[in-house]
Amino acid sequence: MFRRKIYRSLQDWKNESKGKTALLIEGARRIGKSTVAEEFAKREYKSYILIDFAFASRAVQDLFLDLSDLGYFFMQLQLAYGVQLHERDSLIIFDEVQFNPRARQAVKRLVADGRYDYLETGSLISIHKNVKDILIPSEERKLQMHPMDFEEFLWALGDEATVPLLGQFLESKKPLGQELNRKLLRSFRLYMLLGGMPQAIAEYLESNNLERVDRVKRDIISLYEEDFYKIDIKGRISALFDAIPNELNKHSKSYQISSVLPDKRKADLSEELAELIASKTVLPSYNLSDPNVGLSASWRSDNFRLYCADTGLLISLMFKDKGFTENIIYQRLLTDHLPANLGVVYENVLAQMLVVKGYKLYYHTYYDAERKRNFEIDFIIAKGTKIIPIEVKSSNYRTHTSLDRFCEKYSGRVAQKIVIHTKDLGFFDGTLYLPIYLSILL
């Protein structure tokens, strides 16, 4: 198993909760929820039972229909799995819990009983569809899980020193030097190409073949699309997902539903959009009408952009018209020599890293009357009582008119302006120039 940051959060939950809450790990499929849950169980408890509701027998599924006698329930469960449970030292995992909503409802009773700890995992693609007739337990705490971030990727490569050392450079705002910057940028581009899906990274480490990695990513995309069709047989959710690279390349003010589904508007697909966002396969970024420290007070739900939750999947989507993405394309992307719009790739990976750090995604578009044109700020985050506007540049990083005009307009609100680029770390003329790999430390 790859080392994951969420493991520490699981330990914190166990130590703080002491059996008073269950924990639901939320996130898209194939990001490693089940793997980390079972590894946690093996290391932290004397024994555990993992119930995979996607494959559990009918006899096990039916146990959750009647919990009037918990002693009988636990006895049957232990016999079914051949595992002895130990009071206050055993964990029961409800894996793929969306396939048995009654088990999720049972958490209230089981937690109140207090004998064991309970961990749930499930795909949010369908988990919301299956809870309309059950009582969601208030004893259920939620924890968001994401694809592997850049630091976790480096850990998988055996590098645990780079990110802590980068923190020292960022604090000093001193350049790293061209050679080190090129080396780190190449590592980061490799991370972008592979993405943060554990299966994709494992395939790369095993085969060192980017073509085979691409097939793994395409399998995951196909899995997502199959799930989308389960809740929308007309294929509209799948179409919205597949169109993300094209929509980002247009640099429109917001995601244009009508360009994907010509006879539809956003209002017509509110339910489908909600399901797509709830699946955690995409990252929504909302347009701010009034960028201020209370960012959540001025965003518009009907004016948004969509990013892929995993940039590696985005790149495979970009070349979906081909049967597979050849190694030569990956090599050119890796060296930044492919004549494609890499700007949206960097924008997507920044969105991914900001979400991992706990930020919600917001952007801002505005009209400059003096220049008679529209400008935009790619991302805006809050820091204390101020805001930080961020512009992503894959080239020509010294020119950032949108950012400069924005900071003039809202000078009293801005704490720092940041340009994310592919050059070395620098700070001059009041602007922090941050190489893309350092954005993990924002």
N, C-alpha and C positions, 0 to 999 in steps of 0.2 A: 504494500500500500504506500502511496505517496504521502509525505508529510503534509498535513493540511492545517491551516490556522484555526479552523472551526473546532478542532479537537480541544483546544484550550477552553473554548466557550462551553463545550459539553462538560468538561471537568468543573467549570465554575457553576454550571446549572446543578450538577450532582451535589456539590458541596454546599451550595446555598439553599437549594430547594429541600433537600433531605426527604424526598418522597412526597412533598406537598403539592407538586405540580407534575404534569407530564410535559414532554417537549416534542413539538412538531417541527421537523426540519423541512422548511419550504425551499423550493427551487425547481429549475427545469430538470427534465430527464437527462440521464447520462452524465451528471456532474459529479457523481461519487457519493451521493447521500447514503445509499445502502452500505457501501463499503466502509465509510467512516463510522457509521452506526455500529456495525458488527465488530470492527476493530476496537472501538470504545468499549463495547460489551466484554470482549475477550480480555482487555487489559485492566479494566476497572472493577469488575465484578467476579464473584466466585463462580457463578454460572449464569447462563442466559438462554432464552428461547427466542428465536427469530421466526415470526409467522409471516410468510410472504403470501399476502392475500390474493396475489395474481395466480398462485398455483396451489394454495392450501386445499386440503380435502374438504368435501362437503361436511363431513363430521366436525371438523375444526371450525369451519365457517358457522355452522349451526349452534355451536357452543355459546355464541354471543346473543342468541335469541332469548335466553333465559339466564339471568344472573342472580336469581333469588337465593341460590345456595353457592356462595363463592368457594367454600371448601370443596364442593363437588367439582366446580368449574376448574379450579387449579389442579385437582387430582387428575381430571381428564386431560388437561393440557400437558401435564408432566408425562403421563402415559403415552400420549400421542407423539411426543418428541423425544422420549427417553432421556429426559433431563430432570434432575432434582433441583427444585428451587429452594433458596435459602432466604429466610426472612431478613429484609433490609440489606441483603447482599446479592440480589439477583435482579437482572434487567429483562423485561419483556419488550421485544421490538415488534411493532406493528408496521411491517414493510408493505408499501403500496396500499396504504390504508384506504385509498379512495375506492377500492374494490369491495370494501365492507364498511359502509357508513355506520352500521350498528356497533362495530368495534370502536369506532371513534367516539360514538355517543357513550359507550361503556366506560370510557376513561374517567368520567365523573365518579362513578361507583367504585372503580378500581383504585383510584387515587385516595378516595375517602377511606377505603379499607386499609391502606398504608403498608401492606406487607412487602411490596416490591416497587421498583421504579419502572417507568414506562416511557419509551421513546417511539415516536411515529415518524414515518417518512411517506412521501407520496407525491405523485405528479399533479401539479396544480392545473394541468390541462383539463382534468375531469373532476378534480376534487370538489370544486364549487358546484358542479352539476348534481352531485350526489348527496347534498346535505340539506336540501329544502325540507325534508320531512323528519329531520332529527334535531335533537338539541345539542348545539355546539357546547362542549364543556368549558366552563369558565376556568377550570383548573389546567387548561391547556396553554402552555407558553409557546410562542413561535420564535424560530430562529432562521434567518435567511442564509442560504448557502449559494455560492456563486461558482462559476468555473474557476479553475486555478489561475491566480494572478501571477504577475511577472516574478515576484519573489518566490512563490511556491514552485514556479517553473525552474528557477535557478536551483532551488533545493533539490528538485528531481535530477538535475544535472550534477549534483554534488557540491554546489557552490552556496555556502551559507554566510560568506563574508562580504560579498559585494554590496548588498543593499544597506547594511549598517554603515559601511564605509562611505557610501554615497550620501548618507545623511549628514556626515561631517562636511562634505563639500558643499551641500546645499546650505548648511548653516553659515558657512564662511562666504558663500557666494563667489568662490574663486574658481577659475576654469580648471577642468580636468586635464586638458591637453588634447591635441588632435588625435594622437595614437590611441589613447584610452577611450576617447569619445567614439572613434570608429569601431573599436572592439565592442563596446557596450551597445552601440546602435545596431551592429550586426546581430548580437545576441537578442536584442529586443525585436528586430525584424523577424528572426526565426520564431520567437514566441508569437508574434502576430500571425505568421503563416500557419503554425501548428494549432494555435488557439489553446484554450485552457481545459479542453475536455480530456480527462485522464486517459481514455482509450487512445486518443490521438497521440498524446505524449508517450504513452507506453509503446505504441507502434513505432514511433520515431526512434526511441531508445533501442528497440529490438532490431529494427531493420535498417535504420538510417536511410529510408527510402520515402521521399516526400510524396511520390505518386501513391504509395500504399497508404500513407497518412490521409491523403485526400479521399481515398475510397472509404476510410473509416468515418471521416467527417460527412461524406455524402450519405452514408448509411444512417447517421444520426439525423441528418436533415430529412431523410425519407421517413424515419420513425416519427419525427415531429409532424410531418405532413399527414401521416396516417392517423395520428391522434387528432389533428385538426378536422379531418374528415369524419371522425367519429361523432363530433359535436356539431358539424356543419357539412352535411352531405353535398351541398351545392359548391363547395370548394372555395368559398369567398375568403375564409380565414387563411387558407393556404396561399391564395393569390396575394393577399396583403403581405404575408411573410416573405414570399419569393420576390416581391417587388422592392424590398428595402434597399438593395444596392442601387437600383435604377433611380429611386426617389431621392436618395442621398446625393447622387451625381447631378441631379437637376439643380441643386442648391435653391430649392423653392422656399418660400417663407414657412411652409408647413407641408406635411404629408398630403398629397393630392389623391384622395380616394377616387375621384372621377377619372383620373388618368390610368388607374388600375382596373376599375370596374366602371366603364363609361356611363352606365345608367344609374349609378348610385352616388349618394352624398354621404357625408359623415353621419348625419342624423339617421339615415336609413340603416346604418350598420353599427349602431351604438353597442348592441349586444355582442356582435362578432368582435368588435374592437376590444371590448371589455374582456372577452374570453382570451383573446390573443395576448393582451397585457398580463392577465392573470396567470398565463402559462409560464411566465418568467423567461420565455425564449426571446423576448424583445425588451428593449429599454426605452420607455417613452421620455421625451424631453419636451417641456411645455414652454410656450412663448410667454414672457412676462410683459404685461402692459405697463407696469410701473416698477422698474428694478430698484428695490430697496431691501433693507436688511430682513424684513418680513417677507421672504420670497414666496412663501406659500399663500400669501394674501392676494397676489395679483396675477396668478397664472391662469391661462385660458384653456379649459378642457377640450375645446374644439379646435385648438391651434397648436399642433404638436408635430414633432418629428419622431421617427422610430429608428432605433439602432438595434443591431443584433446583440444579444447578450454575450455572444462569444465571437470575437473578431476572426478567428480561424474559420468559423462557419460562414461568416460574411464573405470571405475570400472564395470559398467554394461556391457560394451562391453567385458571386460575380461571374464565374465561368461555368455556370450550370448548363449553358447551351452546348458545351462539349461533353462527350461521354465521360471524360475524366480530365483532370488538370495535370498536364505533363510536368515532369521534373524541370524541364527547361523554363517553363513559366514561373515555377517556384524559385528557381535560381535567379531569374531576372528580377523578380520581386524582392528577393533577398538582397540583391545588390543595387536595388532602386533603378534598374535600367529598363524596366518594362514600360512602354508608352501607354500607361493607363493612369487614371486619376487616383493616385495614391493618397491624395488629400483626405478623401472620405474614409480611407482605412485608418489613418492616424486619428481622425475625428472619432471614429467608432471605438478605437481602442482606448482613447482618453475617456469617452463616456463609460466604457466598461470599468476602467480603473477608478473613476470618481464614484461610481455606484458601490464598488467593493469597499471604498473608504467610508461609506455611509452617507454620501451626498445624494440628494435628489437632483435630477437634471432639469436645468432651465436655460433658456437662451433669450435673446432680445433682438428684435428688429425695429429700426426707427428710420424716419425720413428726415434727411438733412435739407432744410429749405434753402440754405445758402448754396449748397452744391447741387441741389435739385436731383437727389438720388437717394435710394434706400441703402442703409448699412445694417450690418448685423454683428452681434457678439455671439460667438459659438457656445460659450458656457458662462454661467455666472454662479458663483458659490458665495456663501456668507462666512464672514470671519468676525466674531464679536459683534460690534455694532456697525460694521462696515461690510461692503461687498467687494468681491474680487472678480473682475471680468477677465475672461481667458479667450485668447484667439489662437487657433491652430494653424500652423504654417508648414507646408511640406516643401516650400521654396520661397525665395524672395522675402525672407523673414524680417528684414529691416523696414519694410513698408507695411504699416498697419494702421491705415487711416481710420477704419471703423473703430478700432480700439482707442486711438487718440481722441477722436471727436466725442466718443462716449464719455471718456474720462474728463474732458472739458465740460461737457453738459452736466455731468453728475459728480463734479469734483468733490463736493462735500460728503459724498457717500462712499467713495472708492478708497479702499485701504491699500491696494496694490494692483498693478496691472501686469498681466503675465502673457508672454508669447511662448507657446509650445512649438518647438521646432526640432530640426535634426542636427543642429550645430552644437557647439560647446556651451557650457553654462556661462552666463554673463549677466551683469547688471550695469546698465548705463542709461542715462536720460530718463531715469525714473521707471524704467521697465525691466522686469526680471525675465531674462531669456532662458527658458528651461528646456533642456533636451528631453524628448518624449519619455525616455525611460525613467527620468527623475520625477515624473508626475505621480508615481506610486507613493511619493512622500508628501503630497499635498495635504 
